[in-house]
Amino acid sequence: MKQRKGIRIIEPNPNLTKEYLRKAISALNTMSAALQIKETDWILTTAYYARYFALYALLMKIGIKSEIHDCSIAIARLLAKNKILTQNLVADITQAKQTRIDTQYYITKEIKQEEIIKNIESARKFVLEIQKSIEEITTEQTTALRNKLKSIKRKLTNF
């Protein structure tokens, strides 16, 4: 929350929730197209972004803005602690981010086809799970999370 473009509390935005879900689906479609032409780097990159856009859709539903991926993932950990997401989903997006970084920015060993397929399936499952969370999150859960973040922010500004 101390980061300039880190975590901020905004009004929940159902329109942006829908748009980020649309972007997640678009990334899944791009991932599938990259798979057809065996573009491993882009398969893994779009698989990560499908997850990220889905997570961001959930954040928009709650009313949390974060322009830093690590901050968004930190919020995912808070969501898991509050039983809105599972720890497996948090681990999944964390690993997918590292895989994207490794394949985009570094020359790494070749990734096995089985690992790529597993990543693709995991990305699809992740998006579905987030869609389910968006549908099931209650106003009470949203309010509690927003209040928790406001409390954290107050503590940070008092130091």
KOLZA-407933 format. One record per residue: x, y, z of N, C-alpha, C, O in turn; residue number from 1. Coordinates in steps of 0.001 Angstrom, whole numbers, plus 500000, padded with zeros to 6 digits. Layout:
n_X | n_Y | n_Z | ca_X | ca_Y | ca_Z | c_X | c_Y | c_Z | o_X | o_Y | o_Z | nr
X | Y | Z | X | Y | Z | X | Y | Z | X | Y | Z | NUM
...
! end
This chain:
n_X | n_Y | n_Z | ca_X | ca_Y | ca_Z | c_X | c_Y | c_Z | o_X | o_Y | o_Z | nr
500818 | 498806 | 500000 | 500000 | 500000 | 500000 | 500864 | 501261 | 500000 | 500376 | 502357 | 499722 | 1
502137 | 501099 | 500310 | 503032 | 502251 | 500280 | 503519 | 502553 | 498857 | 504015 | 503647 | 498586 | 2
503376 | 501584 | 497957 | 503798 | 501779 | 496568 | 502889 | 502805 | 495894 | 501681 | 502816 | 496130 | 3
503461 | 503655 | 495068 | 502694 | 504701 | 494397 | 501543 | 504136 | 493583 | 500435 | 504668 | 493650 | 4
501761 | 503099 | 492832 | 500700 | 502490 | 492025 | 500356 | 501113 | 492552 | 499917 | 500233 | 491812 | 5
500565 | 500945 | 493848 | 500261 | 499679 | 494502 | 498776 | 499553 | 494777 | 497951 | 499900 | 493931 | 6
498439 | 499069 | 495931 | 497060 | 498752 | 496277 | 496317 | 500020 | 496701 | 496752 | 500759 | 497584 | 7
495166 | 500246 | 496027 | 494302 | 501368 | 496383 | 492860 | 500883 | 496438 | 492458 | 500008 | 495671 | 8
492104 | 501448 | 497331 | 490688 | 501107 | 497443 | 489907 | 502088 | 496567 | 490041 | 503305 | 496698 | 9
489097 | 501535 | 495682 | 488255 | 502329 | 494786 | 486820 | 501820 | 494927 | 486555 | 500876 | 495671 | 10
485919 | 502445 | 494218 | 484551 | 501933 | 494192 | 484519 | 500644 | 493366 | 485159 | 500571 | 492317 | 11
483793 | 499641 | 493821 | 483632 | 498435 | 492997 | 483069 | 498832 | 491629 | 482243 | 499739 | 491520 | 12
483532 | 498136 | 490594 | 483142 | 498524 | 489242 | 482713 | 497296 | 488438 | 483560 | 496587 | 487894 | 13
481400 | 497038 | 488358 | 480931 | 495867 | 487619 | 481277 | 495903 | 486129 | 481484 | 494856 | 485514 | 14
481340 | 497099 | 485552 | 481695 | 497195 | 484127 | 483141 | 496758 | 483898 | 483428 | 496015 | 482959 | 15
484047 | 497219 | 484756 | 485445 | 496797 | 484618 | 485611 | 495324 | 484963 | 486468 | 494647 | 484395 | 16
484802 | 494824 | 485886 | 484830 | 493386 | 486193 | 484560 | 492601 | 484913 | 485298 | 491670 | 484589 | 17
483515 | 492969 | 484190 | 483154 | 492292 | 482928 | 484256 | 492441 | 481889 | 484594 | 491483 | 481194 | 18
484818 | 493649 | 481783 | 485850 | 493889 | 480772 | 487123 | 493094 | 481054 | 487739 | 492566 | 480128 | 19
487519 | 493005 | 482314 | 488715 | 492217 | 482630 | 488463 | 490722 | 482457 | 489378 | 489981 | 482098 | 20
487246 | 490274 | 482705 | 486922 | 488868 | 482393 | 486983 | 488637 | 480891 | 487444 | 487590 | 480436 | 21
486516 | 489618 | 480122 | 486598 | 489517 | 478660 | 488058 | 489437 | 478226 | 488403 | 488655 | 477340 | 22
488915 | 490245 | 478850 | 490340 | 490206 | 478528 | 490953 | 488850 | 478904 | 491824 | 488344 | 478196 | 23
490500 | 488266 | 480016 | 490996 | 486941 | 480421 | 490625 | 485899 | 479371 | 491454 | 485067 | 479000 | 24
489388 | 485941 | 478893 | 488948 | 485005 | 477852 | 489727 | 485238 | 476563 | 490109 | 484286 | 475883 | 25
489960 | 486490 | 476233 | 490751 | 486819 | 475042 | 492171 | 486251 | 475159 | 492714 | 485723 | 474189 | 26
492760 | 486362 | 476342 | 494105 | 485805 | 476557 | 494081 | 484284 | 476419 | 495012 | 483698 | 475868 | 27
493017 | 483638 | 476917 | 492898 | 482176 | 476743 | 492792 | 481824 | 475261 | 493389 | 480846 | 474813 | 28
492046 | 482606 | 474508 | 491921 | 482362 | 473065 | 493263 | 482549 | 472362 | 493626 | 481767 | 471483 | 29
493988 | 483582 | 472752 | 495316 | 483825 | 472171 | 496264 | 482694 | 472545 | 497080 | 482263 | 471732 | 30
496152 | 482221 | 473774 | 496960 | 481090 | 474239 | 496700 | 479872 | 473348 | 497637 | 479190 | 472933 | 31
495436 | 479606 | 473061 | 495081 | 478465 | 472213 | 495630 | 478631 | 470801 | 496103 | 477670 | 470195 | 32
495565 | 479857 | 470279 | 496113 | 480117 | 468943 | 497626 | 479917 | 468937 | 498176 | 479349 | 467993 | 33
498302 | 480384 | 469993 | 499754 | 480195 | 470089 | 500100 | 478714 | 470179 | 501126 | 478278 | 469658 | 34
499245 | 477946 | 470837 | 499461 | 476499 | 470928 | 499422 | 475856 | 469541 | 500216 | 474964 | 469241 | 35
498503 | 476310 | 468707 | 498369 | 475752 | 467355 | 499640 | 475928 | 466535 | 499982 | 475075 | 465716 | 36
500330 | 477029 | 466756 | 501555 | 477270 | 465974 | 502824 | 477034 | 466793 | 503926 | 477392 | 466378 | 37
502641 | 476416 | 467978 | 503750 | 475995 | 468836 | 504682 | 477137 | 469247 | 505904 | 476986 | 469245 | 38
504089 | 478276 | 469598 | 504846 | 479433 | 470092 | 504880 | 479383 | 471620 | 504097 | 480051 | 472296 | 39
505795 | 478585 | 472142 | 505861 | 478307 | 473573 | 505907 | 479568 | 474420 | 505173 | 479670 | 475403 | 40
506746 | 480522 | 474067 | 506855 | 481743 | 474871 | 505502 | 482432 | 475002 | 505122 | 482882 | 476083 | 41
504777 | 482506 | 473881 | 503499 | 483213 | 473898 | 502396 | 482385 | 474548 | 501451 | 482943 | 475105 | 42
502507 | 481088 | 474482 | 501551 | 480230 | 475203 | 501645 | 480540 | 476694 | 500634 | 480777 | 477355 | 43
502855 | 480536 | 477207 | 503067 | 480726 | 478636 | 502788 | 482165 | 479072 | 502300 | 482401 | 480177 | 44
503097 | 483117 | 478205 | 502818 | 484518 | 478521 | 501313 | 484766 | 478584 | 500817 | 485373 | 479533 | 45
500597 | 484297 | 477574 | 499151 | 484531 | 477572 | 498441 | 483705 | 478649 | 497398 | 484115 | 479157 | 46
498999 | 482555 | 478994 | 498430 | 481764 | 480091 | 498526 | 482557 | 481399 | 497585 | 482554 | 482193 | 47
499636 | 483221 | 481623 | 499760 | 484060 | 482821 | 498773 | 485223 | 482769 | 498061 | 485484 | 483739 | 48
498733 | 485924 | 481625 | 497856 | 487088 | 481545 | 496381 | 486719 | 481646 | 495586 | 487520 | 482137 | 49
495999 | 485541 | 481198 | 494610 | 485094 | 481403 | 494319 | 485049 | 482897 | 493270 | 485512 | 483347 | 50
495249 | 484492 | 483660 | 495083 | 484427 | 485109 | 495040 | 485832 | 485720 | 494176 | 486151 | 486538 | 51
495994 | 486654 | 485298 | 496096 | 487987 | 485884 | 494838 | 488811 | 485615 | 494316 | 489456 | 486524 | 52
494351 | 488792 | 484376 | 493146 | 489558 | 484056 | 491935 | 489037 | 484833 | 491089 | 489822 | 485260 | 53
491849 | 487735 | 485015 | 490747 | 487170 | 485808 | 490849 | 487650 | 487258 | 489853 | 488074 | 487845 | 54
492048 | 487582 | 487831 | 492248 | 488074 | 489195 | 491875 | 489550 | 489275 | 491220 | 489977 | 490226 | 55
492286 | 490318 | 488294 | 492008 | 491750 | 488306 | 490506 | 492016 | 488199 | 490005 | 492986 | 488769 | 56
489789 | 491162 | 487474 | 488329 | 491283 | 487408 | 487734 | 491144 | 488808 | 486839 | 491900 | 489185 | 57
488230 | 490184 | 489568 | 487767 | 489997 | 490946 | 488108 | 491223 | 491795 | 487293 | 491661 | 492607 | 58
489290 | 491767 | 491613 | 489666 | 492963 | 492363 | 488734 | 494131 | 492030 | 488359 | 494895 | 492919 | 59
488362 | 494272 | 490773 | 487425 | 495327 | 490376 | 486057 | 495104 | 491011 | 485382 | 496062 | 491389 | 60
485652 | 493858 | 491127 | 484384 | 493525 | 491784 | 484406 | 493975 | 493246 | 483403 | 494461 | 493769 | 61
485549 | 493808 | 493892 | 485694 | 494172 | 495298 | 485923 | 495671 | 495459 | 485527 | 496265 | 496462 | 62
486571 | 496280 | 494457 | 486915 | 497695 | 494543 | 488341 | 497912 | 495000 | 488616 | 498752 | 495857 | 63
489248 | 497138 | 494414 | 490677 | 497250 | 494721 | 491419 | 497461 | 493412 | 491250 | 496700 | 492459 | 64
492236 | 498495 | 493376 | 493041 | 498779 | 492191 | 494504 | 498553 | 492534 | 494974 | 498940 | 493604 | 65
495210 | 497925 | 491616 | 496631 | 497685 | 491792 | 497275 | 497636 | 490414 | 496891 | 496825 | 489571 | 66
498238 | 498490 | 490192 | 498922 | 498522 | 488900 | 500260 | 497790 | 488935 | 501033 | 497852 | 487979 | 67
500524 | 497109 | 490022 | 501761 | 496347 | 490178 | 501381 | 494885 | 490394 | 500670 | 494554 | 491342 | 68
501857 | 494021 | 489515 | 501466 | 492613 | 489565 | 501743 | 491968 | 490917 | 500906 | 491223 | 491426 | 69
502901 | 492241 | 491504 | 503215 | 491652 | 492811 | 502221 | 492103 | 493881 | 501894 | 491333 | 494785 | 70
501745 | 493327 | 493789 | 500754 | 493815 | 494747 | 499416 | 493100 | 494529 | 498732 | 492756 | 495493 | 71
499049 | 492880 | 493284 | 497806 | 492158 | 492989 | 497877 | 490735 | 493530 | 496895 | 490222 | 494067 | 72
499022 | 490109 | 493392 | 499198 | 488751 | 493902 | 499197 | 488759 | 495430 | 498717 | 487812 | 496053 | 73
499726 | 489812 | 496033 | 499670 | 489934 | 497496 | 498206 | 490015 | 497957 | 497842 | 489433 | 498979 | 74
497390 | 490722 | 497218 | 495963 | 490786 | 497554 | 495330 | 489404 | 497391 | 494454 | 489026 | 498169 | 75
495771 | 488654 | 496385 | 495256 | 487283 | 496209 | 495536 | 486454 | 497463 | 494705 | 485638 | 497861 | 76
496692 | 486656 | 498085 | 497001 | 485941 | 499336 | 496013 | 486320 | 500433 | 495564 | 485464 | 501195 | 77
495677 | 487612 | 500511 | 494684 | 488062 | 501486 | 493316 | 487429 | 501184 | 492595 | 487031 | 502099 | 78
492974 | 487342 | 499916 | 491710 | 486715 | 499525 | 491695 | 485236 | 499924 | 490659 | 484708 | 500326 | 79
492830 | 484585 | 499812 | 492908 | 483176 | 500230 | 492751 | 483060 | 501744 | 492073 | 482156 | 502231 | 80
493365 | 483958 | 502477 | 493224 | 483934 | 503940 | 491770 | 484129 | 504355 | 491345 | 483658 | 505410 | 81
491011 | 484833 | 503509 | 489607 | 485100 | 503794 | 488675 | 484132 | 503069 | 487475 | 484384 | 502953 | 82
489235 | 483020 | 502582 | 488457 | 481923 | 501980 | 487688 | 482321 | 500721 | 486683 | 481695 | 500384 | 83
488156 | 483360 | 500027 | 487538 | 483753 | 498758 | 488249 | 483053 | 497610 | 487626 | 482693 | 496612 | 84
489532 | 482866 | 497752 | 490337 | 482081 | 496818 | 490993 | 480947 | 497601 | 491023 | 480960 | 498832 | 85
491511 | 479980 | 496874 | 492264 | 478909 | 497528 | 493755 | 479226 | 497471 | 494207 | 480002 | 496630 | 86
494500 | 478617 | 498371 | 495958 | 478755 | 498346 | 496524 | 478203 | 497042 | 497530 | 478699 | 496537 | 87
495869 | 477168 | 496496 | 496323 | 476593 | 495220 | 496259 | 477616 | 494088 | 497155 | 477662 | 493246 | 88
495209 | 478435 | 494062 | 495113 | 479468 | 493025 | 496209 | 480509 | 493186 | 496780 | 480978 | 492201 | 89
496500 | 480867 | 494425 | 497576 | 481838 | 494674 | 498919 | 481260 | 494232 | 499708 | 481943 | 493578 | 90
499174 | 480011 | 494587 | 500416 | 479361 | 494163 | 500482 | 479260 | 492646 | 501546 | 479429 | 492051 | 91
499342 | 478984 | 492026 | 499286 | 478841 | 490573 | 499655 | 480139 | 489862 | 500479 | 480126 | 488948 | 92
499062 | 481250 | 490264 | 499368 | 482520 | 489586 | 500790 | 482973 | 489893 | 501447 | 483583 | 489049 | 93
501259 | 482679 | 491089 | 502636 | 483032 | 491458 | 503628 | 482267 | 490574 | 504587 | 482847 | 490064 | 94
503394 | 480980 | 490400 | 504264 | 480163 | 489549 | 504154 | 480583 | 488091 | 505160 | 480651 | 487385 | 95
502941 | 480863 | 487639 | 502739 | 481280 | 486239 | 503466 | 482590 | 485955 | 504012 | 482774 | 484867 | 96
503477 | 483497 | 486925 | 504196 | 484765 | 486744 | 505689 | 484500 | 486590 | 506337 | 485074 | 485715 | 97
506231 | 483636 | 487433 | 507663 | 483331 | 487340 | 507989 | 482637 | 486023 | 509014 | 482932 | 485408 | 98
507142 | 481732 | 485589 | 507350 | 481052 | 484309 | 507333 | 482057 | 483161 | 508161 | 481986 | 482254 | 99
506379 | 483000 | 483206 | 506318 | 484042 | 482169 | 507604 | 484854 | 482157 | 508167 | 485106 | 481092 | 100
508069 | 485261 | 483315 | 509305 | 486049 | 483396 | 510475 | 485245 | 482834 | 511268 | 485761 | 482046 | 101
510577 | 483990 | 483238 | 511678 | 483144 | 482773 | 511670 | 482975 | 481262 | 512723 | 483029 | 480627 | 102
510500 | 482773 | 480684 | 510444 | 482530 | 479234 | 510530 | 483819 | 478432 | 511048 | 483820 | 477316 | 103
510020 | 484933 | 478994 | 510049 | 486187 | 478240 | 511400 | 486878 | 478286 | 511841 | 487461 | 477295 | 104
512055 | 486812 | 479433 | 513243 | 487635 | 479622 | 514555 | 486872 | 479664 | 515626 | 487474 | 479582 | 105
514483 | 485561 | 479791 | 515706 | 484786 | 479912 | 515683 | 483633 | 478923 | 514624 | 483121 | 478559 | 106
516856 | 483244 | 478504 | 516980 | 482047 | 477687 | 517062 | 480891 | 478673 | 518043 | 480742 | 479402 | 107
516043 | 480099 | 478681 | 515988 | 478992 | 479631 | 516015 | 477683 | 478876 | 515968 | 477646 | 477646 | 108
516092 | 476624 | 479633 | 516014 | 475312 | 479015 | 514646 | 475147 | 478361 | 513682 | 475820 | 478725 | 109
514584 | 474277 | 477432 | 513328 | 474032 | 476745 | 512312 | 473430 | 477713 | 512634 | 472545 | 478506 | 110
511112 | 473916 | 477632 | 510049 | 473431 | 478510 | 509357 | 472251 | 477834 | 509020 | 472301 | 476651 | 111
509159 | 471207 | 478602 | 508550 | 469993 | 478063 | 507087 | 470228 | 477693 | 506386 | 471017 | 478326 | 112
506652 | 469532 | 476665 | 505281 | 469652 | 476176 | 504259 | 469358 | 477288 | 503218 | 470010 | 477362 | 113
504559 | 468381 | 478145 | 503633 | 468041 | 479231 | 503455 | 469222 | 480184 | 502351 | 469476 | 480667 | 114
504550 | 469945 | 480452 | 504477 | 471107 | 481333 | 503660 | 472225 | 480693 | 502913 | 472923 | 481378 | 115
503801 | 472391 | 479402 | 503037 | 473419 | 478685 | 501550 | 473090 | 478746 | 500728 | 473958 | 479039 | 116
501210 | 471842 | 478470 | 499803 | 471418 | 478506 | 499241 | 471598 | 479906 | 498108 | 472053 | 480067 | 117
500018 | 471247 | 480916 | 499575 | 471410 | 482308 | 499309 | 472888 | 482608 | 498324 | 473224 | 483265 | 118
500191 | 473766 | 482125 | 500036 | 475204 | 482331 | 498767 | 475717 | 481642 | 498041 | 476536 | 482205 | 119
498507 | 475243 | 480443 | 497309 | 475638 | 479692 | 496051 | 475221 | 480451 | 495138 | 476023 | 480643 | 120
496013 | 473977 | 480875 | 494849 | 473481 | 481609 | 494665 | 474238 | 482915 | 493541 | 474542 | 483314 | 121
495757 | 474534 | 483568 | 495708 | 475271 | 484823 | 495180 | 476693 | 484602 | 494404 | 477197 | 485414 | 122
495591 | 477331 | 483521 | 495114 | 478688 | 483222 | 493602 | 478689 | 483001 | 492894 | 479560 | 483507 | 123
493123 | 477722 | 482255 | 491673 | 477628 | 482018 | 490917 | 477406 | 483325 | 489893 | 478042 | 483572 | 124
491421 | 476513 | 484148 | 490787 | 476222 | 485434 | 490811 | 477467 | 486331 | 489825 | 477773 | 487002 | 125
491935 | 478174 | 486338 | 492080 | 479382 | 487145 | 491003 | 480398 | 486782 | 490337 | 480941 | 487664 | 126
490833 | 480656 | 485494 | 489837 | 481636 | 485043 | 488440 | 481208 | 485479 | 487654 | 482029 | 485952 | 127
488131 | 479927 | 485320 | 486821 | 479429 | 485746 | 486608 | 479600 | 487248 | 485530 | 480002 | 487684 | 128
487631 | 479297 | 488031 | 487523 | 479433 | 489486 | 487322 | 480893 | 489896 | 486552 | 481186 | 490811 | 129
488008 | 481792 | 489223 | 487849 | 483215 | 489538 | 486449 | 483680 | 489147 | 485819 | 484439 | 489884 | 130
485961 | 483228 | 487993 | 484588 | 483578 | 487596 | 483602 | 483125 | 488674 | 482672 | 483853 | 489020 | 131
483809 | 481936 | 489192 | 482951 | 481408 | 490254 | 483044 | 482294 | 491505 | 482026 | 482598 | 492127 | 132
484249 | 482699 | 491866 | 484439 | 483574 | 493027 | 483737 | 484915 | 492829 | 483142 | 485453 | 493763 | 133
483807 | 485447 | 491624 | 483142 | 486713 | 491318 | 481629 | 486576 | 491517 | 480982 | 487470 | 492063 | 134
481084 | 485466 | 491074 | 479650 | 485236 | 491211 | 479235 | 485011 | 492658 | 478141 | 485404 | 493063 | 135
480106 | 484380 | 493438 | 479728 | 483966 | 494789 | 480111 | 484933 | 495896 | 479583 | 484826 | 497003 | 136
481009 | 485869 | 495638 | 481440 | 486770 | 496705 | 480244 | 487601 | 497176 | 479450 | 488089 | 496372 | 137
480141 | 487746 | 498479 | 479011 | 488475 | 499046 | 479383 | 489924 | 499335 | 480559 | 490283 | 499400 | 138
478373 | 490729 | 499501 | 478589 | 492127 | 499874 | 479305 | 492202 | 501215 | 480156 | 493066 | 501424 | 139
478958 | 491296 | 502121 | 479593 | 491285 | 503440 | 481085 | 490975 | 503327 | 481903 | 491601 | 504002 | 140
481440 | 490010 | 502476 | 482855 | 489689 | 502280 | 483597 | 490875 | 501669 | 484707 | 491206 | 502085 | 141
482977 | 491501 | 500689 | 483585 | 492659 | 500032 | 483816 | 493782 | 501043 | 484899 | 494365 | 501096 | 142
482805 | 494077 | 501832 | 482917 | 495134 | 502845 | 484010 | 494801 | 503855 | 484811 | 495665 | 504213 | 143
484047 | 493559 | 504313 | 485069 | 493145 | 505287 | 486478 | 493303 | 504712 | 487377 | 493789 | 505398 | 144
486669 | 492898 | 503472 | 487990 | 493037 | 502845 | 488390 | 494500 | 502700 | 489524 | 494875 | 502998 | 145
487462 | 495312 | 502244 | 487753 | 496734 | 502074 | 488095 | 497371 | 503429 | 489017 | 498182 | 503521 | 146
487354 | 497003 | 504470 | 487631 | 497541 | 505806 | 488990 | 497081 | 506312 | 489712 | 497853 | 506943 | 147
489342 | 495828 | 506039 | 490643 | 495303 | 506455 | 491774 | 496090 | 505771 | 492766 | 496443 | 506407 | 148
491610 | 496354 | 504485 | 492625 | 497124 | 503760 | 492707 | 498566 | 504261 | 493796 | 499128 | 504370 | 149
491569 | 499152 | 504560 | 491571 | 500517 | 505111 | 492304 | 500547 | 506450 | 493042 | 501488 | 506739 | 150
492097 | 499521 | 507258 | 492769 | 499430 | 508546 | 494280 | 499304 | 508367 | 495054 | 499959 | 509065 | 151
494684 | 498465 | 507436 | 496118 | 498301 | 507148 | 496712 | 499619 | 506686 | 497803 | 500001 | 507110 | 152
495992 | 500311 | 505819 | 496485 | 501587 | 505296 | 496638 | 502617 | 506421 | 497623 | 503354 | 506462 | 153
495658 | 502664 | 507336 | 495750 | 503596 | 508469 | 496977 | 503297 | 509324 | 497687 | 504210 | 509744 | 154
497220 | 502009 | 509579 | 498391 | 501626 | 510372 | 499686 | 502041 | 509690 | 500623 | 502493 | 510348 | 155
499737 | 501888 | 508377 | 500950 | 502246 | 507625 | 501190 | 503751 | 507623 | 502333 | 504200 | 507702 | 156
500122 | 504523 | 507534 | 500290 | 505982 | 507490 | 500595 | 506561 | 508854 | 501080 | 507689 | 508947 | 157
500327 | 505826 | 509908 | 500629 | 506311 | 511263 | 502085 | 506058 | 511655 | 502531 | 506534 | 512699 | 158
502826 | 505320 | 510838 | 504239 | 505071 | 511155 | 505120 | 506170 | 510672 | 506335 | 506115 | 510859 | 159
! end
